[in-house]
Amino acid sequence: MEIFPAIDLISGQAVRLTKGDYGNKKVYDSDPVSVAKRFLQSGANNLHVVDLDGAKSGEIVNMPCIEKLCRIDGLFIEVGGGIRTMDRIEAYLDLGVDRVILGTAAVKNPELLDEAISKYGDKIAVGVDAHDGKVALSGWIERTELDSVSFCKELRDKGVKTVIYTDIAKDGAMEGTNREIYKVLNGIEGLSIVASGGICFEEDVVALRDMGIYAAIIGKAIYEGAIDLQRAVKLARTEK
């Protein structure tokens, strides 16, 4: 299993929200590049980056910072947040981003998703953010009645290869992840699932690894010292 440590960006700073609440923000570092380099030194070759300003406003805000992150050798970088046009997808890929994550656009503009998959294939992932099993949009502010598991199956049928699934209620809460939903999602044949939200114990890493999940995103638990990134990477790579 792969580990993706997370850097969430607001105004060029590395922050974390609790349960998606923009009013409950904590700044961890004003220099995200130094954070990414520390992650790399801990053995993490992947990086999950979200432009939270962009997710909320629909505008790309933190591209200068993301450009600096892309200059770090040895990192596979996926980026999401406010990416709602082909021009923005292409701009990020041109920067050197390895995988672009569509979220709100995948729901509201399925034609864009179809075009992006047709042109870029597995360089396109979809972020499915769920609250009580229903898809949430626009930086988790807008709630829908769209069943999240059914939506993941629809994405698979469209040709999406990777889904980043976040249980909003678990995100940043430091209470463990929703293992049951990942057991369900892992049963969707042909779809690689990235688990996100509340992964803060070594037991979470081991459980997700053992059920065959492709990757796990760890954010706040690293910044708060609840989990050692180097140890998590080793556990994820260990055969069960």
C-alpha positions as CSV (number, residue, x, y, z in Angstrom):
1,M,0.0,0.0,0.0
2,E,1.1,3.5,-0.7
3,I,1.2,6.3,1.8
4,F,0.3,9.9,0.7
5,P,1.1,12.5,3.4
6,A,-1.1,15.5,2.9
7,I,-0.4,19.2,2.5
8,D,-3.6,21.3,2.5
9,L,-3.0,24.9,1.4
10,I,-4.6,28.1,2.4
11,S,-2.9,31.3,1.4
12,G,0.3,29.4,0.7
13,Q,0.5,27.9,4.2
14,A,0.2,24.2,5.3
15,V,-3.0,23.9,7.3
16,R,-5.5,21.4,8.5
17,L,-9.2,21.7,8.9
18,T,-11.3,19.7,11.3
19,K,-14.3,17.9,9.7
20,G,-14.0,20.2,6.7
21,D,-14.8,23.3,8.7
22,Y,-13.0,26.4,7.3
23,G,-13.7,28.1,10.6
24,N,-11.7,25.4,12.4
25,K,-8.3,25.9,10.8
26,K,-4.9,25.3,12.2
27,V,-1.7,26.6,10.5
28,Y,1.1,24.1,10.8
29,D,3.8,25.6,8.6
30,S,4.2,28.7,6.5
31,D,6.7,26.8,4.2
32,P,5.0,23.8,2.6
33,V,8.1,23.0,0.6
34,S,10.1,22.3,3.8
35,V,7.2,20.1,4.9
36,A,7.3,18.1,1.7
37,K,11.1,17.7,2.0
38,R,10.6,16.3,5.5
39,F,8.0,13.9,4.2
40,L,10.5,12.7,1.5
41,Q,13.2,12.2,4.1
42,S,10.9,10.0,6.1
43,G,10.6,7.7,3.1
44,A,7.3,9.0,1.6
45,N,7.6,9.2,-2.2
46,N,4.1,10.5,-2.6
47,L,2.4,13.8,-1.8
48,H,-1.3,14.7,-1.7
49,V,-1.9,18.4,-2.1
50,V,-5.2,20.3,-1.8
51,D,-5.7,23.9,-2.7
52,L,-8.4,24.6,-0.1
53,D,-8.9,28.1,-1.3
54,G,-9.5,26.7,-4.7
55,A,-11.9,24.0,-3.5
56,K,-14.0,26.7,-1.8
57,S,-13.9,29.4,-4.5
58,G,-13.5,27.4,-7.7
59,E,-10.4,29.5,-8.5
60,I,-6.8,28.3,-8.5
61,V,-5.2,30.2,-5.7
62,N,-2.1,28.3,-4.6
63,M,-0.5,27.4,-7.9
64,P,2.8,29.3,-7.2
65,C,3.3,27.2,-4.1
66,I,2.4,24.0,-5.9
67,E,4.9,24.8,-8.6
68,K,7.6,24.9,-6.0
69,L,6.5,21.5,-4.7
70,C,6.7,20.1,-8.2
71,R,10.4,21.0,-8.3
72,I,11.3,18.6,-5.5
73,D,12.9,15.5,-7.1
74,G,11.6,12.1,-6.1
75,L,7.9,12.9,-5.3
76,F,4.8,11.7,-7.0
77,I,2.4,14.6,-6.6
78,E,-1.4,14.5,-6.9
79,V,-3.3,17.8,-6.6
80,G,-6.9,18.8,-6.1
81,G,-9.0,21.8,-5.2
82,G,-10.9,24.1,-7.6
83,I,-9.9,22.2,-10.8
84,R,-13.0,22.6,-12.9
85,T,-11.8,23.2,-16.5
86,M,-9.5,21.5,-19.0
87,D,-7.2,24.6,-19.0
88,R,-6.6,24.1,-15.3
89,I,-6.0,20.4,-15.6
90,E,-3.5,21.1,-18.4
91,A,-1.8,23.9,-16.4
92,Y,-1.2,21.6,-13.4
93,L,0.1,18.7,-15.6
94,D,2.4,21.2,-17.4
95,L,3.8,22.2,-14.0
96,G,4.8,18.6,-13.4
97,V,1.9,17.4,-11.3
98,D,1.6,13.6,-11.7
99,R,-2.2,13.2,-11.1
100,V,-5.0,15.8,-11.0
101,I,-8.0,15.3,-8.8
102,L,-11.4,16.4,-9.9
103,G,-14.1,16.7,-7.2
104,T,-17.0,19.1,-7.7
105,A,-16.5,19.1,-11.4
106,A,-16.9,15.3,-11.7
107,V,-20.5,15.7,-10.4
108,K,-21.5,19.0,-11.9
109,N,-19.7,18.7,-15.3
110,P,-19.6,15.0,-16.3
111,E,-18.6,16.1,-19.8
112,L,-15.4,17.6,-18.5
113,L,-14.6,14.3,-16.6
114,D,-15.2,12.3,-19.8
115,E,-12.9,14.6,-21.8
116,A,-10.2,14.6,-19.2
117,I,-10.2,10.8,-18.9
118,S,-10.2,10.4,-22.7
119,K,-7.2,12.7,-23.0
120,Y,-5.2,12.0,-19.9
121,G,-6.3,8.5,-18.7
122,D,-5.0,7.6,-15.3
123,K,-3.5,11.0,-14.7
124,I,-7.1,11.9,-13.7
125,A,-8.5,10.8,-10.3
126,V,-11.8,11.8,-8.7
127,G,-12.1,12.9,-5.1
128,V,-15.4,11.6,-3.5
129,D,-16.0,13.4,-0.3
130,A,-18.9,12.0,1.7
131,H,-21.0,13.0,4.7
132,D,-23.3,10.3,6.1
133,G,-22.7,8.4,2.9
134,K,-23.8,11.3,0.6
135,V,-21.5,13.2,-1.7
136,A,-20.4,16.7,-0.6
137,L,-19.2,19.4,-3.0
138,S,-17.4,22.8,-3.2
139,G,-14.9,22.3,-0.4
140,W,-17.5,20.2,1.6
141,I,-19.9,23.2,1.9
142,E,-22.6,21.9,-0.4
143,R,-24.3,18.6,0.4
144,T,-26.1,16.4,-2.1
145,E,-28.4,13.3,-2.0
146,L,-26.0,11.4,-4.3
147,D,-25.1,8.1,-2.7
148,S,-21.3,8.0,-2.5
149,V,-20.8,4.2,-3.2
150,S,-23.1,4.2,-6.2
151,F,-21.2,7.3,-7.5
152,C,-17.9,5.4,-7.2
153,K,-19.3,2.6,-9.3
154,E,-20.5,5.1,-11.9
155,L,-17.0,6.6,-12.0
156,R,-15.5,3.2,-12.5
157,D,-17.9,2.6,-15.4
158,K,-16.8,5.9,-17.0
159,G,-13.2,4.8,-16.9
160,V,-11.9,6.4,-13.8
161,K,-9.1,4.3,-12.3
162,T,-8.5,6.1,-9.0
163,V,-10.9,7.5,-6.4
164,I,-9.8,9.3,-3.3
165,Y,-12.6,8.7,-0.8
166,T,-12.9,10.9,2.3
167,D,-15.3,10.4,5.1
168,I,-15.7,14.1,6.2
169,A,-16.9,13.2,9.7
170,K,-13.6,11.4,10.3
171,D,-11.3,14.0,8.7
172,G,-9.1,15.7,11.2
173,A,-11.0,14.3,14.1
174,M,-8.1,12.0,15.2
175,E,-10.6,9.2,16.0
176,G,-9.6,6.6,13.5
177,T,-10.8,6.0,10.0
178,N,-14.1,4.5,8.7
179,R,-12.8,1.0,7.9
180,E,-16.2,-0.4,7.1
181,I,-16.7,1.9,4.1
182,Y,-13.3,1.0,2.7
183,K,-14.2,-2.7,2.9
184,V,-17.3,-1.9,0.7
185,L,-15.4,0.3,-1.7
186,N,-12.5,-2.2,-2.1
187,G,-15.1,-4.6,-3.5
188,I,-15.6,-2.4,-6.6
189,E,-13.6,-4.3,-9.1
190,G,-11.4,-2.2,-11.4
191,L,-11.2,0.8,-9.1
192,S,-8.1,1.8,-7.0
193,I,-9.3,3.3,-3.7
194,V,-7.3,5.9,-1.8
195,A,-8.5,6.1,1.8
196,S,-8.7,9.5,3.4
197,G,-10.0,10.9,6.7
198,G,-9.1,10.1,10.3
199,I,-6.2,7.8,9.6
200,C,-4.2,8.4,12.8
201,F,-3.3,5.0,14.3
202,E,-0.9,2.3,13.1
203,E,-3.8,-0.1,13.3
204,D,-5.6,1.9,10.6
205,V,-2.7,1.6,8.3
206,V,-2.4,-2.1,8.9
207,A,-6.1,-2.7,8.5
208,L,-6.3,-0.8,5.2
209,R,-3.2,-2.5,3.9
210,D,-4.5,-6.0,4.8
211,M,-7.9,-5.4,3.0
212,G,-6.0,-4.5,-0.1
213,I,-6.6,-0.7,-0.3
214,Y,-4.3,0.9,-2.9
215,A,-3.2,3.9,-0.8
216,A,-3.9,5.9,2.3
217,I,-3.7,9.7,2.9
218,I,-2.4,10.8,6.3
219,G,-2.6,14.4,7.3
220,K,-3.3,15.8,10.8
221,A,-1.9,12.7,12.6
222,I,1.5,13.5,11.2
223,Y,1.4,17.1,12.1
224,E,0.2,16.4,15.6
225,G,2.7,13.6,16.1
226,A,0.1,10.9,16.6
227,I,1.7,8.7,14.0
228,D,5.2,8.5,12.8
229,L,5.4,8.9,9.0
230,Q,8.5,6.7,8.5
231,R,6.9,3.9,10.5
232,A,3.6,4.3,8.6
233,V,5.4,4.0,5.3
234,K,7.2,0.8,6.5
235,L,4.0,-0.7,7.8
236,A,2.2,0.0,4.5
237,R,4.9,-1.7,2.5
238,T,5.1,-4.8,4.7
239,E,3.4,-7.9,3.4
240,K,0.5,-9.0,5.6
